[in-house]
Amino acid sequence: MGRLLKMNASKSNQIRNNTLMILISAVIVLVASANFLKNDSVNIFLYALAIAFCGYDFAIKAIEKLLSLKFDERIFIIAAVLITFVLKMQSTSAMIAILYNFGNILKEIALDYNENETEKNRKILPSKVSILGENENYLEFKPEDIKEGDILLVKPGERVPTDGIILEGISSLNTSALFGESKSVKAEVGMTALGGALNESGAIKVKATSVFEESAGYQVTRSFEAATQKKGKLEAFVLKYTKFYTLAALVIVAVLAVMAFLSKENETDYIIRTLVVLMASMSGSLTLFVPLFYKTSASAALKTGAIVSGGSVFEKLAGVKTMLYHKTGVITTGAMTMGDITAIHNYTADQVLNIAAIALSVSKTRIASIINAHAGNPKASVTDAEEYKSLGVSVTINDKTVLCGSAAFMKLKNVDITALPEVTVYTVVDGVAVGAIKIHDVLRPDAAATMKELKLTGIEKNILLTGDNNATAAAVKEKVAMDAYFAVLTPDEKVQKLAESKNAGYVTEADDGSEPTEDGTHFVIGSGNELILPDTDIVVTSGKISAIPKVFHIAQQAMLSFKINIAAAFLLKLIVILVGAFGIAAPWVAILIALCVDIAIAVGTVLNTTRLLTIK
């Protein structure tokens, strides 16, 4: 079986043993079917022996389930084996046992293949770490034993166990498991090393800045677990219709059983029909798909540089037709530079700049940092400071009330700024606008291409939301080829726009602070270390909005895969039920078809779902 898909030793041995038992059973069945020994009693014994060889394992498991009052498909298989054997269809009985066991092997191999493919992105947590001890020796510990401040030795080929600062050594770190992109970054003294990154060359010493459970790698792994734990509408749909389908099949079984009881001439025929429908009612292959779908979709998304908080998010994405974007840090890079300064009412440009810098000294925003740096960080007494998130600040300087912020902030404070040009930051002294400062923000190089790709995925509208003035918003809209914009918005007005757009997707930067809406799908553009954010549907860890259309493509392909799998499964099982109920095929053919269909559905589901991992 070649690579046997890198299974663990016990599972690999179990599959080899089961395969050997199947081969032995198949040979025994061939001998009995050929009637070499010309003795019916011996042939019956051989069939029973073949069944024992390949059916022992699942029979034991079925009995264990039965004793714990739990029922699964193995009970149906055992019933089919015993009934066909008693009805003198020993060869069919043996083939049921052989095919069921063979089908289980195929399922195990297919599931393991899927697991190996998804694990490529998830095997980022080391099982042991080297921590510097008291005698300057490195001792092996479990990752859970790491404390902040511990000195860790990370050798080439090992993964960084937790986030930390490099103290010694030069190397390169591959962060593809965290950010999706397969690229190496230089690692040298003073730089941050994220947990989960692969050390590709030289040994490095890292001072832990977080415990293992708070590391980047641990958060990524946790996101995969969450992807299968958050149940969505798909799971409810499958469970609902599986129950309906199983109930309908059991009603048919009951009718056929009554007909078998009442019929004297065709009793055996009706019993076989009942068996076929009973086997077709097995729903294990149907319930397999949903958790597999969630896990595989999340793994495929990570390869594009996005972490999805739960599998149900993909369901929401499939219905999104409108996307809304905050400007700063999403459509633009957030890397800002100073522009022109306008001053009126006998104020000079330098005075406007200094007043703005002093007022904004109470803020930690990018704009505040740029203006302060350009003004030389002037100092003055500031009192009554109040910051309005994403808008501006209100302070008192030398007994004068100063406002400094965006056009949306001026609108909120009812300040007339019509005498000033439409810029980024306005300065107001005692209720009078005295100056304006233009700040240049650089557009993301992939913004325009992303809008185009999103159109190809079925997004009908890309809309810009910004607190900036109309002129800036209109210019960004045209350059990026968006469909519409809303400018001079306060944070509350942005939230209102999101609420008005049902089932929309919206994109913000990591420190924006936007609250999720009930119907929307929230994307966050990470800036490097944000891997899991509370109440966020999708974190774009690569920091590139070009990952967004890729996530949409994965969601669409996943939903298509789901629909194909479910439709094919129900259709095939319906055909089997009809074949069995009306006795269309020979009894042994109908039974084997019922079994083969269930195997095909399970294996096909796994392989079709795994195909999502090839999306780039």
Secondary structure, DSSP 8 states (H G I E B T S, - for coil): -TTGGG--HHHHHHHHHHHHHHHHHHHHHHHHHHTTT--HHHHHHHHHHHHHHHHHHHHHHHHHHHHTT---HHHHHHHHHHHHHHTT-HHHHHHHHHHHHHHHHHHHHHHHHHHHHHHHHH----S-EEEE-TTS-EEEE-GGG--TT-EEEE-TT-B--S-EEEEE--EEEE-HHHHS---EEEE-TT-EE-TT-EE-SS-EEEEESS-GGGSHHHHHHHHHHHHHHS--HHHHHHHHHHHHHHHHHHHHHHHHHHHHHH-SSSHHHHHHHHHHHHHHT--HHHHTHHHHHHHHHHHHHHHTT-EES-THHHHHHTT--EEEEEIIIIIEEEEEEEEEEEE-TT--HHHHHHHHHHHGGG--SHHHHHHHHHHT-----EEEEEEETTTEEEEEETTEEEEEE-HHHHHHTT---TTS-S-SEEEEETTEEEEEEEEEEEE-TTHHHHHHHHHHTT--EEEEE-SS-HHHHHHHHHHHT-SEEE-S--HHHHHHHHHHSTT-EEEEETTS-----SS-EEEEE--SS----TT-SEEETT--TTHHHHHHHHHHHHHHHHHHHHHHHHHHHHHHHHHHHTT-S-HHHHHHHHHHHHHHHHHHHHHHHHGGGG--
